[in-house]
Amino acid sequence: MYTGEPAWPFADSEDLMPQLLNGNAPEIPQYLPWEARQFLKTCFARNPDERGSEALRSC
């Protein structure tokens, strides 16, 4: 992603699936600019209504 590092420490999707189903999202580094953090929070929102429109995001 933004950092060039994997967002999750998992090697395969079987380990990743429980994280996603439990509503977890990758940690957003605090050193990112505020706008970038807000953008990623919008992309990772569990509620589709909180994700914004296609015009506002490209995740």
N, C-alpha and C positions, 0 to 999 in steps of 0.2 A: 504494500500500500504506500502511503505517503513517505514512510521511513525507509522503504526498500527492504524491510525485514518482514518475515511472515507474521501475520496478525495473531496466529494461534501457535502454540508449541506442539501441536499434534501432527503425527506423521500421516494419518489417513482419516477418511471421513467417518469411520465407525467411532473414533474417539471424539470427533468434533460434534457429531449429531446430538449427544446428550446436552452439550453446552448450549447449542442453539435452541433445543426444545425447552430448556429451562429458562429461556429468555435472556441468557447472557450474551454480551457483545464484547468484542475485543476492547482492551483498555486503550483509551485515547491519550497519547502522551501530552503532558502539560506544557511541554516546550513548543508545541505547535501554535501557530498564530490563532487567536480567538476565533476568527472567521473559519479557519480550517476545522477547529474542534466543533463548532456549531454545525458545520456542514456534515461532518461524520456522525454527530449525534442524530441529526435528521435522518441520515441514511440507515442508522442502526435502530431507529424507533420501532418498537414492537407493534404498536398500534398504527395501522396503515394511514389513519387520518392525521397522524403526527409526522408523517414522512414528507409532506409537501408535494408539490406538483412536479411533473416531469420537467417543466420549464426551470424549476429551481434547483434541480439535482440531476446528476448523471451517474448515480451508483447502480 
